[in-house]
Amino acid sequence: INDPIKQNEVLHFFSSHIFKDYENLVGYFEKGDKNLIENTAHRMKGSSLMVGANDLALICEKIENRSRENDLQSARDEMERLKEAITRIQKYCSKLELPKS
């Protein structure tokens, strides 16, 4: 996307959706649902890579891989880092200019 305002819109959309996925992930950990943890982390990894949030993608990849290996405790240990990375993205996006309605 060459238009900076459109780029900002995409990043805002990403920011809100990645946080919703994070909240879902918390619930999946509470339920111990390995498959939903793995699938959600995989989706979060992909969307993070698409917007260039590489640090976030790496954390999601760790959660995805640990879940696949049935090591939910190690996957859960990454959740604080995930939340911190999402908070950084939200802060960044809150400063971006959006089109006027």
DRENZA-801270 format. One record per residue (C-alpha): x, y, z; residue in one letter. Coordinates in steps of 0.25 Angstrom, whole numbers, padded with zeros to 4 digits, always signed. Layout:
% residues N
XYZA ...
END
This chain:
% residues 101
+0000+0000+0000I +0006+0013-0005N -0003+0022+0002D +0001+0025+0017P -0013+0028+0022I -0017+0014+0016K -0005+0008+0023Q -0009+0014+0036N -0023+0009+0034E -0018-0005+0032V -0009-0004+0045L -0021+0001+0053H -0029-0011+0048F -0018-0020+0051F -0016-0014+0065S -0030-0016+0069S -0031-0030+0064H -0018-0035+0069I -0023-0031+0083F -0036-0039+0081K -0028-0051+0077D -0019-0049+0090Y -0031-0049+0099E -0036-0061+0092N -0023-0068+0094L -0024-0065+0109V -0037-0072+0109G -0031-0084+0102Y -0020-0085+0112F -0030-0085+0123E -0038-0097+0116K -0025-0104+0113G -0029-0105+0098D -0016-0108+0091K -0022-0108+0077N -0028-0094+0078L -0016-0089+0085I -0007-0094+0073E -0017-0089+0062N -0019-0075+0068T -0004-0073+0070A -0002-0078+0056H -0012-0068+0051R -0006-0057+0059M +0008-0060+0054K +0003-0059+0040G -0004-0046+0041S +0008-0040+0049S +0017-0044+0038L +0008-0037+0028M +0009-0024+0035V +0024-0025+0038G +0022-0028+0053A +0034-0038+0053N +0036-0038+0068D +0022-0041+0071L +0022-0052+0060A +0034-0058+0067L +0027-0059+0080I +0014-0065+0073C +0023-0075+0066E +0029-0079+0080K +0015-0081+0086I +0010-0089+0073E +0022-0098+0074N +0021-0101+0089R +0007-0104+0087S +0009-0113+0076R +0020-0120+0085E +0009-0121+0096N +0018-0112+0105D +0006-0103+0109L +0014-0097+0121Q +0025-0092+0112S +0015-0087+0102A +0008-0080+0114R +0021-0074+0119D +0022-0066+0106E +0009-0059+0109M +0014-0047+0116E +0024-0044+0105R +0013-0045+0095L +0004-0035+0103K +0016-0026+0104E +0018-0026+0089A +0004-0024+0086I +0004-0012+0096T +0015-0006+0088R +0008-0008+0075I -0005-0001+0081Q +0003+0011+0086K +0010+0013+0073Y -0004+0012+0065C -0010+0021+0075S -0001+0032+0069K -0004+0029+0054L -0012+0039+0046E -0025+0033+0041L -0034+0039+0030P -0044+0049+0034K -0059+0045+0033S 
END
